[in-house]
Amino acid sequence: MPAQRPACLVLVRHAQSARNVAKKGNAFFLDDESRKAVQGIADHHVPITDDGRRQAEVTGRALRAEFGAFDYVYHSGYRRTQETAEHLLAAYTPQERESMRVRHHLFLRERDAGWTYDMTTAEAGAAFPWLQGYWDTFGRFFARPPGGESFADVAERVYLFLGMLFRDRAQQRVLVVSHGGTLRVFRHLLERWTPDEFVARWDTEPVANCAVTSYTFDPDAGRLLIRTLNAVHWQRVAGGGEAQTA
């Protein structure tokens, strides 16, 4: 029996969000002033910015030109991925949008940052003085933020999501709009990385806002093989702004 896989799987990170701007690529907020604009906003309610909307619109035009219409479009259900998907699909005609089924799926959500979600660097250090040592020992893949998820935990739900795609979306064209860490986990599973490879590639293969990674099914290999890696179409357009990779 031939392998059951989508014909094409395209992964897109959400557009620039308000927290991307506030955190400036850092693990925690630098100080109370930088946190003010987004403090108290739950992760699933964080919106994209005006620059983010433009990023998504440019990326949508590139997706339509390269891949055409998709059979299914999935996002995490978080506001920033839903808004990104809407602006990506704005590049398509009404008839094309009507043909594409858009679904949200919580298995695509961002890693839960736990109790440190709204903390500054100083606050996290004071509340959890052992955290950096723990992180250094276990590494980015297995370490859990206090009260949150490790990327190994995220891999469990992404594995289940991929199983659904393999079962229900065989030979179809699928677009997934998700989060930077979650999309790295997709690569970990699809490209069969070890946990150490996951850590090594984190800094060397950044995932900018609206970065596009794609896979096509290779019948000889019996699996999805990478075709495009972290292509950032909006950076080629004048006035695109700076990519956020956190």
C-alpha positions in Angstrom: 0.0 0.0 0.0 1.4 3.4 -0.9 2.4 5.8 1.9 -0.5 8.1 3.0 0.9 11.6 3.0 -0.3 15.1 1.8 1.0 15.9 -1.7 2.3 19.3 -0.3 2.7 20.6 3.2 3.5 24.3 3.7 4.4 25.7 7.1 4.2 29.5 7.8 5.1 31.3 11.0 2.6 33.9 12.2 3.3 37.6 11.2 4.9 40.0 13.6 2.9 40.2 16.9 2.7 42.8 19.6 4.7 40.6 21.9 7.5 40.2 19.3 7.9 43.9 19.3 7.8 44.3 23.1 10.2 41.4 23.8 12.7 42.3 21.0 13.8 38.7 20.6 14.6 38.1 24.3 13.4 35.2 26.4 11.9 37.6 29.0 10.9 41.2 29.0 13.9 43.5 29.5 12.1 45.7 32.0 8.7 46.9 33.1 8.6 49.7 30.5 9.0 47.3 27.6 6.3 45.0 29.0 3.6 47.7 29.5 2.0 47.5 26.0 1.2 43.8 26.3 1.1 43.0 30.0 -1.9 40.9 31.1 -2.8 39.9 27.5 -3.2 36.1 27.4 -1.0 34.4 24.8 -4.0 33.3 22.6 -5.2 36.9 22.4 -2.0 38.6 21.2 -2.7 40.4 17.9 -0.4 41.0 14.9 0.9 44.5 14.2 0.3 46.7 11.2 3.7 45.6 9.9 2.6 42.0 10.5 -0.4 42.5 8.3 1.8 43.8 5.5 4.1 40.8 6.0 1.2 38.4 5.7 -0.2 40.1 2.6 3.1 40.0 0.7 3.6 36.4 1.8 0.1 35.4 0.7 0.8 36.7 -2.8 4.0 34.6 -2.9 2.2 31.5 -1.7 -0.5 31.9 -4.4 2.1 32.3 -7.1 4.2 29.3 -6.0 1.7 26.8 -4.7 -1.8 27.9 -5.9 -4.8 27.1 -3.8 -4.7 24.7 -0.9 -7.3 22.0 0.1 -7.0 22.8 3.8 -5.6 25.7 5.8 -4.9 25.1 9.5 -4.0 27.6 12.2 -3.5 27.3 16.0 -6.6 29.2 17.0 -4.5 31.9 18.6 -5.4 35.4 17.4 -2.0 36.0 15.7 -2.2 32.9 13.6 -5.8 33.4 12.7 -5.2 37.0 11.6 -2.1 35.9 9.7 -4.1 33.2 7.9 -6.8 35.8 7.0 -4.2 38.2 5.5 -2.4 35.3 3.7 -5.7 34.3 2.0 -6.5 37.8 1.0 -4.2 37.2 -2.0 -6.6 34.6 -3.4 -9.8 35.2 -5.4 -13.2 34.7 -3.7 -13.6 31.5 -5.7 -10.3 30.2 -4.6 -11.0 31.1 -0.9 -14.3 29.4 -1.1 -12.6 26.1 -2.2 -10.2 26.1 0.7 -11.3 24.7 4.1 -10.0 26.8 7.0 -9.7 25.0 10.4 -8.2 25.8 13.8 -6.4 23.1 15.7 -5.1 23.6 19.3 -2.3 21.0 18.7 -0.6 23.7 16.7 -0.5 26.2 19.6 2.7 27.8 20.9 4.6 26.1 23.7 3.2 27.1 27.0 5.6 29.5 28.7 4.2 28.8 32.1 4.5 31.1 35.1 7.3 33.2 33.5 5.1 34.3 30.6 4.8 38.0 31.7 8.1 38.2 33.7 11.1 40.5 33.2 14.6 38.9 33.2 15.1 40.2 36.7 11.8 38.9 38.0 12.4 35.4 36.5 15.9 35.3 38.0 14.6 36.3 41.5 11.6 33.9 41.4 13.5 30.9 40.0 17.2 31.3 40.8 17.9 27.7 39.8 16.3 28.1 36.3 19.4 28.9 34.2 21.3 26.0 35.7 18.4 23.6 35.0 18.1 25.0 31.5 21.8 24.6 30.9 21.7 21.0 32.1 18.7 19.7 30.2 18.8 21.8 27.1 16.2 23.6 25.1 14.4 20.5 23.9 13.7 18.7 27.2 13.7 21.6 29.8 10.3 22.8 30.9 9.6 26.4 31.9 8.1 26.4 35.4 4.5 25.5 35.0 4.9 25.2 31.2 5.8 22.8 28.4 9.0 21.5 27.0 9.5 21.2 23.3 9.4 17.4 23.9 5.9 18.0 25.2 5.0 20.0 22.0 6.4 17.2 19.9 3.8 14.8 21.3 0.9 16.9 20.1 2.5 17.8 16.7 3.1 14.1 16.2 -0.7 13.5 16.7 -1.5 16.3 14.3 0.8 14.9 11.6 -0.9 11.5 12.1 -4.2 13.1 11.4 -2.8 14.7 8.2 -1.3 11.5 7.1 -4.6 9.7 7.7 -7.2 12.3 6.5 -5.3 14.6 4.0 -3.5 12.1 1.8 -2.6 13.6 -1.6 -4.0 17.0 -0.6 -2.3 20.4 -0.4 -2.1 21.7 3.2 -1.1 25.0 4.6 -0.3 25.3 8.4 0.0 28.7 10.1 1.7 28.2 13.5 4.4 29.5 15.9 8.2 29.6 15.7 8.9 26.9 18.3 6.1 24.7 17.1 7.3 24.8 13.5 10.8 23.8 14.6 9.1 20.8 16.2 7.5 20.0 12.8 10.9 19.9 11.3 12.2 17.8 14.2 9.6 15.1 13.3 9.5 15.4 9.5 13.3 15.5 9.1 14.0 13.0 11.9 16.2 15.3 13.9 17.6 14.1 17.2 17.0 16.3 20.3 20.6 17.5 20.0 20.1 18.5 16.4 17.0 20.5 17.4 19.1 22.5 19.9 22.0 23.0 17.4 19.7 24.2 14.6 17.8 26.7 16.9 20.3 29.5 16.5 21.7 28.6 13.0 18.3 28.3 11.3 16.1 31.2 12.6 12.4 31.3 11.8 11.4 34.9 11.0 7.8 36.1 11.0 5.9 34.8 8.0 8.9 32.5 7.1 7.8 29.7 4.7 9.0 26.1 4.8 7.5 23.6 2.4 7.6 19.9 1.9 6.5 17.7 -1.1 5.8 14.0 -1.1 8.5 11.9 -2.7 7.0 8.5 -3.7 10.4 6.9 -4.0 11.4 7.9 -0.5 7.8 7.3 0.8 7.9 10.5 2.8 7.6 14.3 2.7 10.9 15.9 1.7 11.8 19.6 2.3 11.6 21.9 -0.6 11.8 25.4 0.8 13.4 26.4 4.1 12.4 29.6 5.9 11.9 31.8 2.8 11.0 35.3 3.9 9.2 37.0 1.0 8.3 40.2 2.7 11.9 41.2 3.3 12.4 41.6 -0.4 9.8 44.3 -0.5 10.9 47.9 0.3 9.8 49.0 3.8 9.3 45.5 5.1 10.9 46.1 8.5 13.0 43.8 10.6 12.3 40.1 11.0 11.4 39.0 14.5 12.8 35.5 15.3 11.8 35.0 18.9 
